[in-house]
């Protein structure tokens, strides 16, 4: 008689345990699909005086009246991040390569 009680309890325990494992597997698969990895690019601060001349010329030409308030460069100096202050006081962030070509991000 005791075995008749133990067998259904063990079967129920196995059933619940396997359902929980399946739910966890499905949840982990769904969360992995929705995850995006966004790599942040690292820029090293650069003094405005040390920016390449083509970049300074491009800012003067395309953003007349704007002032470079901050600048950063990738470690290999292939790309530069500039913070510009426009005449109306609005700040904007632009990117350029070492030749003064604008990069859209």
N, C-alpha and C positions, 0 to 999 in steps of 0.2 A: 504494500500500500504506500509506503514511504517513497518507493521508486516512481510511482505514478505521479506524485507531487513534484519530485525533483526534476524529472524529465521535461515537463512543460516549462518550468522556470529556466532551465538551462537553454532550451530552444528559444524562448523569448529573449533571453540575454544575448544569444548569438545573433538573432534577427535584428535587434536594436543596435548592437555593436557594428554590424556590417552596414546598416543604413547610415549610421553616423559617419563611417569611413567614406562611403560613397559621396555623401553630402560635402565632406571636407575636400575630397578630390575635385569635385565639380566646382566648388567655390574657389579653390586655388587655381584651377584652369581659367575660370572667368576673370579673376583678378589679374592674372598674368597677361591676358589678352588686352585688357584696358590700360595697362601701364605703359607710359611713354617715358623714355629716357631723354631728358633734355640736358645736353652738355652746355655748361656755361663757359664761354670763352674768357680767358684770363688776359687782362691787359695790365701792363706795367706803366705806372705814371711817368709821363715825359714832360719836361719843361717846354713851354710853347716856343721858346727861343731855339730849342733843339729839333723842332720839326723840320722835315725836308722842305726845301724851297718850293717844289711843285705843289705840295699841299697848301702852303701859305698862299701861293698864287691862285689856286683853285678856290679857296675860301674868299679871297679878295674879289675874284671874278664872279662867282656864282652866288655869294652871300654878301654883297656889297653892304657895308655899314655894320656887319656883324663882327663880334669880337670873340676870339677863342678864349674861353675862361678856364678850360681844363683839357688835357690831352692824355691819351694812353696809347700804348703800342703793344702788339703781340711780341713775344720774346724774339722772334726772327725778324721783326720790323717789316713784315709783309703787309700788315694792316694796322690802321690807326683809328682810334675812336676819339672824336672831338665833341666837346660841349661848347656850343655857340650861344652867345647872348645877342639877340637881335636888338635893333634900335628901340623897339617898343617894350623891351625888357623881357620878352619871352625867351625861354631857354629851349634849345633843341639839341638832339644828339644825332650826329652824322658819322658815317664811316667812309674811309678812303684808303686806297692802296698807296704805296710809296711813290707812285708816279702822279698822284693827284686825281685819280679816277674815283668817282663816287661809287660806293657799294651799298646796295639796298638790302636791308634786313627787316 
